[in-house]
Amino acid sequence: MSKDDQYRRLASSNRRIAETRERIELQKARVLELQGQPECGTAVQLLRILDHALRLMLHNRAKLIRQLMNWPHYT
């Protein structure tokens, strides 16, 4: 895999992280709307899943960044 490929993967990762953060904010609002209703439990469960997915994405992005930082430099 080339360095350009790695940068493309990093850009894609950044987009997915931004999208997931937006979805988390929307889901938090939905949870607040549903407080006290039976559907609230499902909404909270989805929020937890989104939060876990975000943490995994952040971990993956950090790994990509470390790989790019350690990419061989040729002079």
Contacts in CASP RR format, 6 or more apart in sequence:
PFRMAT RR
TARGET T0000
AUTHOR 0000-0000-0000
METHOD contacts of the structure
MODEL  1
MSKDDQYRRLASSNRRIAETRERIELQKARVLELQGQPECGTAVQLLRIL
DHALRLMLHNRAKLIRQLMNWPHYT
3 68 0 8 1.000
3 71 0 8 1.000
6 64 0 8 1.000
6 67 0 8 1.000
6 68 0 8 1.000
6 71 0 8 1.000
7 68 0 8 1.000
9 64 0 8 1.000
10 61 0 8 1.000
10 64 0 8 1.000
10 65 0 8 1.000
10 68 0 8 1.000
13 57 0 8 1.000
13 60 0 8 1.000
13 61 0 8 1.000
13 64 0 8 1.000
14 61 0 8 1.000
16 57 0 8 1.000
17 54 0 8 1.000
17 57 0 8 1.000
17 58 0 8 1.000
17 61 0 8 1.000
20 50 0 8 1.000
20 53 0 8 1.000
20 54 0 8 1.000
20 57 0 8 1.000
21 54 0 8 1.000
23 50 0 8 1.000
24 47 0 8 1.000
24 50 0 8 1.000
24 51 0 8 1.000
24 54 0 8 1.000
27 43 0 8 1.000
27 46 0 8 1.000
27 47 0 8 1.000
27 50 0 8 1.000
28 47 0 8 1.000
30 43 0 8 1.000
31 40 0 8 1.000
31 43 0 8 1.000
31 44 0 8 1.000
31 47 0 8 1.000
34 40 0 8 1.000
34 41 0 8 1.000
34 43 0 8 1.000
END
